[in-house]
Amino acid sequence: MKALCLLLFPVLGLLVSSKTLCSMEEAISEKIQESASSLGSWDVRAETTCHCQCAGMDWTGARCCRLQP
């Protein structure tokens, strides 16, 4: 019984730490979506510049949004 308990503690630790990581990833994704919510389609080209597609136009290299920390 003691051996079983000793084996379960590391497994429980992994479950708790992986859940924390997932919620951290969710928070980061949510922050990115909030910062660039006005764009229909975009990808980050630099820390503060994104490459966006505006309605009725092709991809542009203009600075169309700023990601805020």
C-alpha distance (Angstrom), angle and dihedral (degrees) to the residues before:
residue distance angle dihedral
M1 . . .
K2 3.81 . .
A3 3.80 90.3 .
L4 3.80 91.0 52.0
C5 3.80 91.2 51.7
L6 3.81 91.1 48.9
L7 3.81 89.9 52.5
L8 3.80 93.8 48.9
F9 3.82 96.6 53.9
P10 3.85 95.7 68.3
V11 3.81 90.8 45.4
L12 3.81 91.5 52.1
G13 3.80 89.8 48.2
L14 3.80 90.8 54.9
L15 3.79 91.9 49.6
V16 3.80 92.9 51.3
S17 3.82 94.6 46.1
S18 3.82 93.4 47.6
K19 3.80 91.0 51.8
T20 3.81 90.0 52.8
L21 3.79 90.4 51.0
C22 3.80 91.7 51.8
S23 3.78 93.3 51.4
M24 3.83 89.2 48.5
E25 3.82 90.1 53.1
E26 3.80 89.9 48.5
A27 3.81 91.0 51.6
I28 3.81 91.7 50.6
S29 3.81 92.3 48.2
E30 3.80 90.8 48.7
K31 3.82 91.7 50.3
I32 3.82 91.4 51.1
Q33 3.80 91.7 49.0
E34 3.81 91.8 49.2
S35 3.81 92.1 49.5
A36 3.79 94.9 51.2
S37 3.78 102.1 26.8
S38 3.81 93.7 126.8
L39 3.80 93.2 65.3
G40 3.78 122.3 85.2
S41 3.78 96.1 -156.4
W42 3.79 128.3 5.9
D43 3.76 148.0 146.6
V44 3.79 129.4 -159.5
R45 3.82 115.0 -107.5
A46 3.81 98.1 173.8
E47 3.79 136.5 0.7
T48 3.81 93.1 -82.1
T49 3.81 104.0 17.5
C50 3.77 130.7 75.5
H51 3.77 133.7 -169.3
C52 3.80 108.1 -128.8
Q53 3.76 140.8 -175.1
C54 3.79 114.2 -137.8
A55 3.79 123.1 -157.0
G56 3.79 111.0 -80.0
M57 3.81 93.9 6.0
D58 3.77 136.6 92.6
W59 3.78 124.9 -117.4
T60 3.77 111.8 -57.3
G61 3.77 132.4 -163.8
A62 3.80 92.3 -142.3
R63 3.76 121.3 125.3
C64 3.76 96.6 -106.0
C65 3.77 101.7 159.6
R66 3.77 141.7 16.3
L67 3.77 119.9 -142.3
Q68 3.76 108.9 -137.3
P69 3.85 119.4 -147.8
